[in-house]
């Protein structure tokens, strides 16, 4: 089971479907990994091709198989609209430690509704020795009082 830090770089999106009739898309994303959830800034002036260039860090401490990114449209007078979702399998990033920026399909109800550019990096957690051997930690081997 991998342990370490997952770095998610949210670059941009394109081809987002407009969810509001009178206004442009004010896109943001919610990234979920295990029980951790992060929210991006709102790209309010960019319509169907928002740019974020934001980095998010997630602690990986148990078996996790995928990353979910929900694309949302911020609304002022009503509930935010769900634009679509991306599910990214994490196996490749755990194996190679880096997945360069790639376009992932944003899907809603089985229909393609845009693309999301994301890059991923995984930093394995290593256990570091404190420089002590088992004999240096005390116990029967280091006790000389009974010799």
C-alpha atoms as an extended CHARMM CRD file, in Angstrom:
* protein
*
       147  EXT
         1         1  UNK       CA              0.0000000000        0.0000000000        0.0000000000  PROA      1               0.0000000000
         2         2  UNK       CA              1.4950000000        3.3720000000       -1.0220000000  PROA      2               0.0000000000
         3         3  UNK       CA              2.1620000000        6.0250000000        1.5950000000  PROA      3               0.0000000000
         4         4  UNK       CA              3.3010000000        9.5560000000        0.9520000000  PROA      4               0.0000000000
         5         5  UNK       CA              2.1090000000       12.7890000000       -0.6030000000  PROA      5               0.0000000000
         6         6  UNK       CA              0.0850000000       13.1820000000       -3.7800000000  PROA      6               0.0000000000
         7         7  UNK       CA              0.5480000000       16.5070000000       -5.5550000000  PROA      7               0.0000000000
         8         8  UNK       CA             -2.2790000000       17.4520000000       -7.9280000000  PROA      8               0.0000000000
         9         9  UNK       CA             -1.7190000000       20.3610000000      -10.3040000000  PROA      9               0.0000000000
        10        10  UNK       CA             -5.0010000000       21.6440000000      -11.6920000000  PROA      10              0.0000000000
        11        11  UNK       CA             -4.0340000000       23.4450000000      -14.8900000000  PROA      11              0.0000000000
        12        12  UNK       CA             -7.1260000000       24.3640000000      -16.8920000000  PROA      12              0.0000000000
        13        13  UNK       CA            -10.2720000000       23.1270000000      -18.6100000000  PROA      13              0.0000000000
        14        14  UNK       CA            -11.7810000000       23.5960000000      -22.0130000000  PROA      14              0.0000000000
        15        15  UNK       CA            -15.0760000000       22.9770000000      -23.7640000000  PROA      15              0.0000000000
        16        16  UNK       CA            -17.1500000000       23.2530000000      -20.5790000000  PROA      16              0.0000000000
        17        17  UNK       CA            -20.8490000000       23.2510000000      -21.2630000000  PROA      17              0.0000000000
        18        18  UNK       CA            -22.6920000000       26.3690000000      -20.1940000000  PROA      18              0.0000000000
        19        19  UNK       CA            -25.0850000000       25.6050000000      -17.3470000000  PROA      19              0.0000000000
        20        20  UNK       CA            -26.6420000000       29.0690000000      -16.9810000000  PROA      20              0.0000000000
        21        21  UNK       CA            -28.7510000000       30.6880000000      -19.6710000000  PROA      21              0.0000000000
        22        22  UNK       CA            -27.9860000000       34.3170000000      -18.8460000000  PROA      22              0.0000000000
        23        23  UNK       CA            -24.4630000000       34.2320000000      -17.4370000000  PROA      23              0.0000000000
        24        24  UNK       CA            -21.1020000000       32.6840000000      -18.2290000000  PROA      24              0.0000000000
        25        25  UNK       CA            -19.6510000000       29.6900000000      -16.4110000000  PROA      25              0.0000000000
        26        26  UNK       CA            -17.9170000000       30.5310000000      -13.1290000000  PROA      26              0.0000000000
        27        27  UNK       CA            -16.0580000000       27.2520000000      -12.8120000000  PROA      27              0.0000000000
        28        28  UNK       CA            -14.3520000000       25.7500000000       -9.7960000000  PROA      28              0.0000000000
        29        29  UNK       CA            -13.4930000000       22.1810000000       -8.8750000000  PROA      29              0.0000000000
        30        30  UNK       CA            -13.7570000000       19.9810000000       -5.8220000000  PROA      30              0.0000000000
        31        31  UNK       CA            -10.9520000000       17.4090000000       -5.6590000000  PROA      31              0.0000000000
        32        32  UNK       CA            -11.5260000000       14.3650000000       -3.4840000000  PROA      32              0.0000000000
        33        33  UNK       CA             -8.9100000000       11.8160000000       -2.4630000000  PROA      33              0.0000000000
        34        34  UNK       CA             -9.8770000000        9.3130000000        0.2170000000  PROA      34              0.0000000000
        35        35  UNK       CA            -11.6560000000       11.3770000000        2.8900000000  PROA      35              0.0000000000
        36        36  UNK       CA             -9.7800000000       14.5890000000        1.9950000000  PROA      36              0.0000000000
        37        37  UNK       CA            -11.4590000000       17.2890000000       -0.0630000000  PROA      37              0.0000000000
        38        38  UNK       CA             -9.9770000000       20.4740000000       -1.5490000000  PROA      38              0.0000000000
        39        39  UNK       CA            -11.6930000000       23.2770000000       -3.4840000000  PROA      39              0.0000000000
        40        40  UNK       CA            -10.1070000000       25.4520000000       -6.1670000000  PROA      40              0.0000000000
        41        41  UNK       CA            -10.5660000000       29.1550000000       -6.6590000000  PROA      41              0.0000000000
        42        42  UNK       CA            -13.4280000000       30.2910000000       -8.8830000000  PROA      42              0.0000000000
        43        43  UNK       CA            -12.4070000000       31.1320000000      -12.4550000000  PROA      43              0.0000000000
        44        44  UNK       CA            -15.1400000000       33.7180000000      -12.9300000000  PROA      44              0.0000000000
        45        45  UNK       CA            -14.1990000000       35.5980000000      -16.0880000000  PROA      45              0.0000000000
        46        46  UNK       CA            -13.0600000000       32.7350000000      -18.2750000000  PROA      46              0.0000000000
        47        47  UNK       CA            -16.3230000000       31.0420000000      -19.2890000000  PROA      47              0.0000000000
        48        48  UNK       CA            -15.9650000000       27.6330000000      -20.9270000000  PROA      48              0.0000000000
        49        49  UNK       CA            -12.1250000000       27.6120000000      -20.8020000000  PROA      49              0.0000000000
        50        50  UNK       CA            -11.0750000000       28.4010000000      -17.2190000000  PROA      50              0.0000000000
        51        51  UNK       CA             -7.4590000000       28.4370000000      -16.0460000000  PROA      51              0.0000000000
        52        52  UNK       CA             -6.4730000000       27.7120000000      -12.4430000000  PROA      52              0.0000000000
        53        53  UNK       CA             -2.7930000000       26.7100000000      -12.2550000000  PROA      53              0.0000000000
        54        54  UNK       CA             -3.2920000000       25.6170000000       -8.6380000000  PROA      54              0.0000000000
        55        55  UNK       CA             -1.4940000000       22.9010000000       -6.7110000000  PROA      55              0.0000000000
        56        56  UNK       CA             -3.1500000000       20.7110000000       -4.0890000000  PROA      56              0.0000000000
        57        57  UNK       CA             -1.4680000000       18.2590000000       -1.6940000000  PROA      57              0.0000000000
        58        58  UNK       CA             -3.0340000000       15.0930000000       -0.3120000000  PROA      58              0.0000000000
        59        59  UNK       CA             -1.5950000000       12.7700000000        2.3370000000  PROA      59              0.0000000000
        60        60  UNK       CA             -1.8360000000        9.1430000000        1.1930000000  PROA      60              0.0000000000
        61        61  UNK       CA             -1.8520000000        6.8140000000        4.1900000000  PROA      61              0.0000000000
        62        62  UNK       CA             -3.8150000000        3.8030000000        3.0410000000  PROA      62              0.0000000000
        63        63  UNK       CA             -4.8800000000        2.0310000000       -0.1120000000  PROA      63              0.0000000000
        64        64  UNK       CA             -6.4400000000        4.5330000000       -2.5080000000  PROA      64              0.0000000000
        65        65  UNK       CA             -7.2910000000        3.7030000000       -6.0890000000  PROA      65              0.0000000000
        66        66  UNK       CA             -8.5670000000        6.9320000000       -7.6360000000  PROA      66              0.0000000000
        67        67  UNK       CA             -8.8780000000       10.6830000000       -7.4910000000  PROA      67              0.0000000000
        68        68  UNK       CA            -12.2380000000       12.3260000000       -8.1980000000  PROA      68              0.0000000000
        69        69  UNK       CA            -12.5570000000       15.8670000000       -9.5260000000  PROA      69              0.0000000000
        70        70  UNK       CA            -16.0090000000       17.4700000000       -9.7020000000  PROA      70              0.0000000000
        71        71  UNK       CA            -16.3410000000       20.5280000000      -11.9280000000  PROA      71              0.0000000000
        72        72  UNK       CA            -18.8940000000       23.0150000000      -10.6220000000  PROA      72              0.0000000000
        73        73  UNK       CA            -20.4100000000       26.3290000000      -11.7770000000  PROA      73              0.0000000000
        74        74  UNK       CA            -20.7690000000       28.9260000000       -9.0070000000  PROA      74              0.0000000000
        75        75  UNK       CA            -24.1950000000       30.5410000000       -8.8190000000  PROA      75              0.0000000000
        76        76  UNK       CA            -25.1670000000       33.5210000000       -6.7110000000  PROA      76              0.0000000000
        77        77  UNK       CA            -28.9190000000       33.1960000000       -6.3000000000  PROA      77              0.0000000000
        78        78  UNK       CA            -29.2780000000       29.4180000000       -6.4900000000  PROA      78              0.0000000000
        79        79  UNK       CA            -27.3760000000       26.2200000000       -5.7350000000  PROA      79              0.0000000000
        80        80  UNK       CA            -24.1330000000       25.7190000000       -7.6570000000  PROA      80              0.0000000000
        81        81  UNK       CA            -24.5070000000       23.6600000000      -10.8410000000  PROA      81              0.0000000000
        82        82  UNK       CA            -22.7280000000       20.3390000000      -11.3840000000  PROA      82              0.0000000000
        83        83  UNK       CA            -20.9000000000       20.5430000000      -14.7330000000  PROA      83              0.0000000000
        84        84  UNK       CA            -19.3040000000       17.0810000000      -14.7540000000  PROA      84              0.0000000000
        85        85  UNK       CA            -16.7590000000       14.7790000000      -13.1460000000  PROA      85              0.0000000000
        86        86  UNK       CA            -13.3490000000       13.2770000000      -13.8270000000  PROA      86              0.0000000000
        87        87  UNK       CA            -12.1200000000       10.0460000000      -12.2220000000  PROA      87              0.0000000000
        88        88  UNK       CA             -8.3630000000        9.4770000000      -12.4290000000  PROA      88              0.0000000000
        89        89  UNK       CA             -6.8820000000        6.0560000000      -11.5390000000  PROA      89              0.0000000000
        90        90  UNK       CA             -3.8390000000        6.5270000000       -9.3010000000  PROA      90              0.0000000000
        91        91  UNK       CA             -2.0050000000        3.2690000000      -10.0600000000  PROA      91              0.0000000000
        92        92  UNK       CA              0.1530000000        4.8380000000      -12.8140000000  PROA      92              0.0000000000
        93        93  UNK       CA              1.3070000000        7.7270000000      -10.6130000000  PROA      93              0.0000000000
        94        94  UNK       CA              2.1710000000        5.3710000000       -7.7350000000  PROA      94              0.0000000000
        95        95  UNK       CA              4.2760000000        3.2530000000      -10.1090000000  PROA      95              0.0000000000
        96        96  UNK       CA              6.0940000000        6.0090000000      -12.0050000000  PROA      96              0.0000000000
        97        97  UNK       CA              5.8670000000        8.7430000000       -9.3260000000  PROA      97              0.0000000000
        98        98  UNK       CA              4.8710000000       11.3040000000      -11.9670000000  PROA      98              0.0000000000
        99        99  UNK       CA              2.1970000000       11.6740000000      -14.6040000000  PROA      99              0.0000000000
       100       100  UNK       CA              2.7910000000       14.7040000000      -16.8410000000  PROA      100             0.0000000000
       101       101  UNK       CA             -0.0350000000       17.0860000000      -17.6840000000  PROA      101             0.0000000000
       102       102  UNK       CA             -2.7540000000       15.1660000000      -19.4790000000  PROA      102             0.0000000000
       103       103  UNK       CA             -6.2890000000       15.9010000000      -20.6460000000  PROA      103             0.0000000000
       104       104  UNK       CA             -9.0050000000       13.9560000000      -18.8270000000  PROA      104             0.0000000000
       105       105  UNK       CA            -12.5900000000       13.7800000000      -20.0580000000  PROA      105             0.0000000000
       106       106  UNK       CA            -15.2080000000       15.5570000000      -17.9730000000  PROA      106             0.0000000000
       107       107  UNK       CA            -18.3360000000       13.3970000000      -18.0020000000  PROA      107             0.0000000000
       108       108  UNK       CA            -21.8950000000       14.0150000000      -16.8300000000  PROA      108             0.0000000000
       109       109  UNK       CA            -24.5570000000       11.3240000000      -17.1420000000  PROA      109             0.0000000000
       110       110  UNK       CA            -22.3600000000        9.3860000000      -19.5770000000  PROA      110             0.0000000000
       111       111  UNK       CA            -21.9310000000       12.4090000000      -21.8690000000  PROA      111             0.0000000000
       112       112  UNK       CA            -18.6220000000       14.1680000000      -22.5790000000  PROA      112             0.0000000000
       113       113  UNK       CA            -18.8650000000       17.7950000000      -21.4660000000  PROA      113             0.0000000000
       114       114  UNK       CA            -15.3080000000       19.1070000000      -21.6590000000  PROA      114             0.0000000000
       115       115  UNK       CA            -11.7070000000       18.3340000000      -20.8170000000  PROA      115             0.0000000000
       116       116  UNK       CA             -9.5710000000       18.9570000000      -17.7350000000  PROA      116             0.0000000000
       117       117  UNK       CA             -5.7590000000       19.2610000000      -17.7780000000  PROA      117             0.0000000000
       118       118  UNK       CA             -4.1440000000       17.8330000000      -14.6470000000  PROA      118             0.0000000000
       119       119  UNK       CA             -0.6550000000       16.6470000000      -13.7050000000  PROA      119             0.0000000000
       120       120  UNK       CA              0.1520000000       14.3280000000      -10.8050000000  PROA      120             0.0000000000
       121       121  UNK       CA              3.2240000000       13.6380000000       -8.7050000000  PROA      121             0.0000000000
       122       122  UNK       CA              3.6400000000       11.1200000000       -5.8930000000  PROA      122             0.0000000000
       123       123  UNK       CA              6.3240000000       11.4040000000       -3.2180000000  PROA      123             0.0000000000
       124       124  UNK       CA              6.8190000000        8.1300000000       -1.3660000000  PROA      124             0.0000000000
       125       125  UNK       CA              7.1200000000        8.3750000000        2.3970000000  PROA      125             0.0000000000
       126       126  UNK       CA             10.2820000000        6.7300000000        3.5690000000  PROA      126             0.0000000000
       127       127  UNK       CA             10.9500000000        5.5570000000        7.0780000000  PROA      127             0.0000000000
       128       128  UNK       CA             14.1720000000        7.1080000000        8.2090000000  PROA      128             0.0000000000
       129       129  UNK       CA             16.4470000000        5.4110000000       10.6370000000  PROA      129             0.0000000000
       130       130  UNK       CA             17.5150000000        7.5050000000       13.5860000000  PROA      130             0.0000000000
       131       131  UNK       CA             21.0460000000        6.1180000000       13.3010000000  PROA      131             0.0000000000
       132       132  UNK       CA             20.6470000000        3.6380000000       16.1360000000  PROA      132             0.0000000000
       133       133  UNK       CA             21.0450000000       -0.1010000000       15.9480000000  PROA      133             0.0000000000
       134       134  UNK       CA             18.7360000000       -2.3170000000       17.9800000000  PROA      134             0.0000000000
       135       135  UNK       CA             21.5700000000       -2.8630000000       20.4760000000  PROA      135             0.0000000000
       136       136  UNK       CA             21.8940000000        0.8900000000       21.0840000000  PROA      136             0.0000000000
       137       137  UNK       CA             18.2660000000        1.1520000000       22.2130000000  PROA      137             0.0000000000
       138       138  UNK       CA             18.8710000000       -0.5410000000       25.5730000000  PROA      138             0.0000000000
       139       139  UNK       CA             17.5140000000       -3.8370000000       26.7930000000  PROA      139             0.0000000000
       140       140  UNK       CA             19.3500000000       -7.0090000000       27.7450000000  PROA      140             0.0000000000
       141       141  UNK       CA             22.2890000000       -6.6370000000       25.3790000000  PROA      141             0.0000000000
       142       142  UNK       CA             23.3940000000       -3.2230000000       26.6590000000  PROA      142             0.0000000000
       143       143  UNK       CA             22.9890000000       -3.9470000000       30.3540000000  PROA      143             0.0000000000
       144       144  UNK       CA             26.3060000000       -4.7670000000       31.9920000000  PROA      144             0.0000000000
       145       145  UNK       CA             25.2350000000       -4.4610000000       35.6340000000  PROA      145             0.0000000000
       146       146  UNK       CA             24.7870000000       -8.2190000000       35.9870000000  PROA      146             0.0000000000
       147       147  UNK       CA             28.0470000000       -9.2630000000       34.2780000000  PROA      147             0.0000000000
